[in-house]
Amino acid sequence: MLDIACTPEEADDLIPFCEEHIQRMLDAVGWGGESVRHLRVVGGLTIAFSAPIDALYAATEIVEWVWACCEAEFCGAQVPDFNRKKTEIRIAIAEEVNPPLLTMQVAALKHGVSFLWDDDEVSVGHGSHSQTWPFRELPNPEALDWSRYRDVPVGIVTGTNGKTTTVRIAKHLLQSAGRIVGLSCTDWVSVNDEIIDRDDWSGPGGARLVLRQDRIDTAILETARGGLLRRGLGVERAQVALITNVSEDHLGDFGSRNVDELLNIKWVISRAVEDTGSLILNADDKLLVAKSEEFDGCIAWFSLNDSNPVIIEHAKRNGIAFVYSKGDLVRIEGNDRQTICQAKDIPITLNAAAEHNIANALGAAALTEKLGLSIEQIAGGLKTMSQDSNPGRSNLFEIDGFKVLVDFAHNPEAMQALFAVASAIPASRRVLCFAQAGDRTDSQIREFARSAWAIGLDMVNIAELEAYRRGRAEGEVFRILRDELLKSGARSDQIQYFREENESFDAALEWAKEGDLVVILDLGRNSNTQGKITARL
């Protein structure tokens, strides 16, 4: 892939030029059957072509040669020598080529099992029905007993908010029903309750790591924007895919500079289920409702409102939906309504105050039903889904008579959901500890300050999020927040500034008395925050 920042008019000239030169070099090195494509994006375009999977490093040499040709054609640089570059690329291909890799890929396709590969390892099948070999030490496929290799059921989850909580709920429901579940998410890779590695594993690498665990019989894969944008989808097919919602967050990267481009990136996961699986969508998200018209496969919906027109029309066509209705989670199929459980009986909903977690529970219920769980199994799992299984997401603690609400809310929609929960918790006084990343606009930062003050705050502790300044001067975000808080009615003595998030958390915990509520937005994801709170319980 070649990303080019340019105007639409420049793109008109670049597209035919690049595609012609790519095809010329592909033909010259013996790859004439590969495909060439382009995509216009905000601020430029992406040119892409396919190549054999055992020579992708050599293929990047073609990308660099095409860019050198662009510089020569449009910027007056020296024209690169075609014949010399062709020879260099042919040599690179010969050094990189791995015929056993391609043979194994063809054999896996023939036998209908998944084929996963990277720079280090190659595997066929999934989980307990898989086998993995070093990249350069592959066996003869004809010598393998292919009857032992199979894929396990796979669920994929993406979205702007709620995806990590949703995959954790899904994993808990499946595990409670006796499954051995491999999970990849933004915090770790695990097999049931055993954490294999702690890190952000929400990309294709995390998917491969999970699917190669030889104990699992089901996989739940969180799939984030960054991995989709840079590395693609970790699996070619799955039984079910879920998109929680799509809203403005992490915008600005090439290819995801507005919400429509972000939607298109998230929508990639639908391709894994369009032919043989199910796509689960949030009927309360207008973007997803509109985008669903492009999907030809099976859709199941979830909604916090059983009067949602999308739900009503879907039910008329005997479609399946999971909805929140009069305090209950309900499964709808045509005219049939089946109560799953009461929302207040699900611990992470905080007595039904956390509506965003009711939505996450609905999505997870739909996902796990498509993976084979009964309504009774789903209900049993939801009732035992505690905040201990979902650290950092709307966790509520009680310390010395006051409450502490902790969340990793990092965008406007997530923060609004947290504020709704905080407003529903009775409290004598409320203090909010938070910071804001510098890549938010001034208007977004001000809107956040107004929304925060509206929940009835008595104290605001603002920290300098140094690692996330993103071009802002030191203290600049604080000054914007302080100014808007003052305009919203706060007194200057109700606003405190701290250099570190942990300092603001400590000050809030010392300030709080019996009956108070401390709200902590742990944007820096401090590893000792939860431990510090637990130590005081």
N, C-alpha and C positions, 0 to 999 in steps of 0.2 A: 504494500500500500504506500501511496505517496500523497501526503496532505499538502495542499498548496494554498497559501493565503493569497487571495486575489479578488478583484472586482468581478461582478457578473460578466462584464464586457470582456475582460481578460480571460475569463473561463471559456468564453465562446471560441477563443483562439487556441487556448491550451488543450482543451479536450481532444479535438481531432489530431493535434500535433503529438500529444503524449501517446494516444492510443495507436497511432501509426508507427511511432518509434518502438513502442513496447512490442507490437506484433512483429516488426522487422527483426528485433533481437530474439524473440521467442522462436521464430522460424529458423534463425541462423544457428541456434544452439540445439535444435531438434525438439522443441516444445511447441510445435505449430498447432497442436490440438487443444491448447489451453484457452481459457476465456479471459476477456478484458472487459472491465466495466468502469463506469464512473458514477459519482454521486455528488450533486451540488449541495453544499451546506452553507449555513450563514457564515459569511466571511471568506468563502473560497470553495474548493472542491477536493474530493478524494478520488484518485485514480487507483484501481486495483486490478490485479490479475492473479490467476491461479497458477500453481506450479506443483510438481511432484513433492510429496511430503518428505522425501529423503534428500532434498536439495534446496531447502528454503533459505539457507544462508547464501548459497550461490545466487538465488533469485533476488536477494537484496542488492546484489551487484548490478542487476538490470535496473532496479529502481534508481540507484545512484547515477548510472549512465544516462538514463532518461532525464534526470534533473540537470545533469551537465549539458545535455542537448538543449534543454529549455533556457539555461543561462546563455548559451551561445546564440540561440535564435532570437531571444527577446531582450537580452541584457548586454550583448556585444562581447561575451566571453569567447575564449578559444574553442573551436569546434573539436570535440573529442574524436579520437581515432577509432572508427567503427571496427575495423579488422583486428586491431590490437585488443580492444575490449572483448570482442567475440572470443578470441583465443583465451584470454584470461578467465572468462566465465566458463568456457568448456573445461578448462583445467580444474576450476573450483568445483564444478559438477562432478568430475571424475573422482576428485578427492573425497567428496561428501557422500556420493551415491551409496545406498545400502539396499541392494536387491532383496535380501531376506525380509526387510521391513515391508516392502511393497507386496511381497508374496504372502506375508502374514495378514496384511490388510485385506487382500483379495479373498483369502481363505475364511477370515472372520465374516466378511460380507456374505460369502457363499453359504456359510452355516448359520447365518442369522443371529450372530452375537455381536456385542459391542466391541470395538477396537479402540483402545486408548493408547496414546503415545506422547512422549516428550523427549527432551534431550537425554534423559537418563534411563527411562524405563518404557517398556511396552507391555500391555496387558490385553487379554481377551476375556470377555465375560465380566460379571460384577460380583463383588463380595465373596460369599462362600462358594460361588460357582466360577471363580476367576483364577487366572494364573498370571504371574508377572515375571518378566525376564529383563536382564540388562539390555540396553538399546543395541549393543553390538554383539550380543550373544544369543541370537534367536534360534530356536530349533526348526527343523523341517516340519512345516504344517502337516504333511502327510503322515508323520509319525505320531501325531497327537490323537488322543481320544476325545473328539469334539463333543461327544454326548455329555461330558462332565461340565461343559461350559454353558452358562445361561446368564441372562440379565436378571437383576432383582428389580422390584418395583421402585420407581424413582419419582419423586415430587420436587418441582422447582418453584421457588418463590422469589419474586422481585417486587419492586415498588419504591416509592419515595419514603414513606413512613410505615412502620409496623412489620417490616419483613423479618427482622431478627426475632421479635416476639412471636410472630406467627410460626416460624420454623421451630422455635423452642416448644411452643404449644403442640404442634404436630408431632414432634419427636416424643414428647411426654405421652400423648394419647396412644401412639403406636407402641411405645415401650410398655405402657400400662396394660396393653392388650397382649403382651407377650412377645412382641417383635424385638429383634436385635437391630437397632437403628444406627446407621451412620449419619452424622450431621456435620455439615460445613456451614459456618456463619461468619459474621464479622469479628467474632471474639475467639472462636476456637474450632477445631475439628474434634469430634468425639464419637465413641461407640458406646451407646447407652450413656451411662454416667461417667465413663472413663474418658478423660480429656487426653487426646493424642498429642495435640500441639496448640498452644495459645498464640494467636495472631489473627490478622484479618485474612480469613480463608474464604472470602465470598466470590472468588473468581474461578476460572477453569482449573487452576492448580489444586484448589480445595476440593473441587468435584472429583478430580482424579484420585487424590489422596483418600477420600472417603470410599470411592468405588473399588479401590484396591485392598480395602480392609477385609481379610478373609473370614471374618466372623459375621458380617452383617447380612441381613435378609431384606432390608429396606433402606433406601437412602433419601434424605431430605437435604436439598441443596439451596442455600441462599445464594442469590445471583445478583450482584450489585452492578451499578452503572459502569464503574471503572473497568471491571473485568470484561463486560460485554463490549465496551467501546474499544478497548485495546487488544483483547485476546479472543473475543467471541464467546460462544456458548460452550460449556464444558462437556455437554452430551448432545448427541444427534437426535435422540428420541427419549421420551419420558411418558409415564402413564398420566400425569397430571401436572399442570402449570398454573400458578396463581399470581395475579398482579394485584397488590393491595390498593394502590392509588398512585396517581402521578401529579406532582405539584412542583413548584419552583424550588429547586435545591441543587447544589453542585453544578450550576450553570456556568458557562464560560469556557470550558474545554472545547477544543476544536471538534465539531460534530455534535456538541450538546450545548449550544449557546442560547437556545430558547426552549420553552416547554414542549413545543411540537417535536423538536429533534430528540428531546429527552424521552418523550412518549414512544417515538420510533425505536429508540434503543431498547427500552423496556419490552417493547412488543416482540422483540426477537425471540423471546422464550416461547411464544405461541407456535413457532414453527416446529418445535419438538413434539407437539401434541396434535397438530392440525389433522393428521391422517388417522391416527389410532388412539388418541387420548382425549382428555377433557381440559378445557380452559376455564378457570374460575376467575370471575371478575367482580369488582365492586360496583354495584348498581347505583351507588350514591356519587360516583365519580363521573362527571359529564364527559370528560375526555375519553375515558374507557368505554362509556356507552356509545359514543360516536364512532370510536375506532372499531368496535365490535362488528360493525357492518362489513368490515373487510375480512372477517374470519368465517371460513366455510365449515369448520368443525363443530364439535359439541361444546356448548357453553353451559356452565352452572353459575348462578349469580348469588351474591350475598348482599344484605342491606340492613341498616339499622331501622328501616321503615317498611313495614309490610304493605303500606299503601303506595309505595313507589310504583309509578306507572310501568317501569321496566319489569318489575316483579309480577305485576298483575298480568301483563301481556304474555310474559314467559310462562306463567302458570296456565294460562288459557291454552297454550300449545303443549301442555303436559310436561313442561320443563321443570327442572329441579332448582330450588332456591333455598337458601338458609337465611332466616330473617329474625329480627328482634321484634317481638310483639307483646305488649302489655307485661313487660318484665320477664318474658320467657324467650329462650332461643328455640326456634321452630323450624322444622324441615318441611318444605312445601313441594309437592309433586302433583301437578294438575289440581284437582279439588281436594286432595288428601293433605291434611296438616298433622304433623307429628311433633309433639313437644319433646325437646331434648332435655332441658333442665332450666331452672330459673337462673337469671344472670347473677343474682346476689349470692348464689351458691358456688360461684366460681371465684376462688380467693383473689385472683389478680384483678378482678373488676372492682375491688374495694367496695363491696356491698352495692354494686351496680353504679357506683359514681364514676368509674373510669370507662366511659362509653367507647373510647378508642380500643380498649382491650376487649370489650364486647364484640366490636367489629373484627378484631384479630381472632377471637375465639370462633366466630361464625366462619371466617375464611379457613381456619384450621380444621373445623368440623367438616366443611365441604371437601377439603383436600384429603383428609384421612378416610372419609367415606369412599372416595374414588380409589383409595388404596386398599379397600376391603374391610374397613371397620364397620361394625353395626352401630346403630343409634345408641344402644345400651353401652357399648364400649366407649363411644365418644363421650356420653354423659358422665360415665364413671371417671374417665380421664380428666375432663374439664373440672370436675368437683375437687380433684386432688392437685390441680395445677397451682402451686404456690409461688410466691415471689422468690423463694430460694432457687427455683428452677429458671428464674428470669431476672438475674441480677442487673441492676442499673436501669431498669425500665419500670417506672411508677412503683417503686418500692416504698412502703410505708412502715416506719418503725415508731415505737414509743419508748422514750427515755426520760426517766424521772418525772413522769406526768405530762411531758410535752411530746408532740409528734414531729417526725422528720420524714419528709417526702423527697425521694431522690430519683432523678431521671436524667437520661442522656438525650434530652430534647435539643436538637441542633438546627431546626429550621422553623419558620413561622407556624406551620400547621401543627407540628409536634408540640411546640410551646403553647399554642392555644389549647390543645388537648390537655396538657399538664395544668394549665391555669384553670380549666374547667373542673378538674379533679380537686385542685387546691381550694377553689371556691366552695366546693361541696363538703369540705371537711370543716366541722365547727371548730372555731379557735378564738381565744381571747385576743391574741395578737398574731400577726404574720410577718415573717421576715423572708426575703428572697435573696439567695446568693446566686449570682450569675455572671457571665461574661458574654461578649459577642465577638465573632470573627470579623476581621476588617474587610472581608469581601462582600459584606452586605452593603446595600446603598444607604445613604443617610436617611431616606424616607422609611426604609425597612427597619432601621435601628430605632428611629423615633416611634414607629408604630408599635414595636415590641415594648418600648418603655411605657407607652400609654396603656397597652393591654395588661402589662404587669401591674401597674398601679391600680388598675380597675378592679383587681381581685381583693382589694382592701388591705394593702400593706401598711405596716407600721415602721418597717426598717428595710433598707435595700443595701446589700453588700455587693459592690461591683469589683470584679477582679480584672487585672490586666492579662489578657490571654496572649502572651508574648509570642508563642509559637504559631498563632493564627492571626497576626496583624495584617499580613498580606497587603503590604504597601502603605498601611496607615502609620502615622507617627505615634510614638509612645504617648498614651493618654488621650489620643484623639477620639477613640470610640467612647471612652468614659465621659468626656466632655459633652458629646452629643447626647448620650443617655441622661446625664445629669441635667442638662438644659431642658430636655423634654419632660423629665420627672418633675422638675420645678414648675414647669408650665401646667402640669397635670394636677398640681396641688401639694406636692411633697415639700416639706421644709428642708432646708440645707442640712440640719442636724440629723435628718432621717436617711441621709445618703453617705455611705462610707466607701472609700477607695482602698484597694489592696493590690499589692504587686503580684501575689500568688493566690491561686484559687484556694489552696488548702488554708491559707490565712483567713480568708473570708468565711470558710466553713467553720473553722475553730471559733471565730468571733461570734458567729450566729449561735452555735451550740452553747457558748458561755452566756449569751444574751438571753436565751430562751428560759422561760419559767413554766410552771405547771399551767396547762391549758393552752399553751402557744403552739404554733405550727411553723416549723422551719422547712422552707422549700429550697432544695439544692439542685441546681442545674449543673451537673458535672460534665461540662462541655469538654474539658481537657481529659476526661475519662481517667481521673486519678485512681491508681490501683489501690491506694490505701484508704480511700473514702469509706467504702463499705466496711472495711475492717475496723476503722476508727469508730464508726457508729456501733458496730456489733460489740466492740469492746466495752462500750458504755451501757449496753442493754442490761 
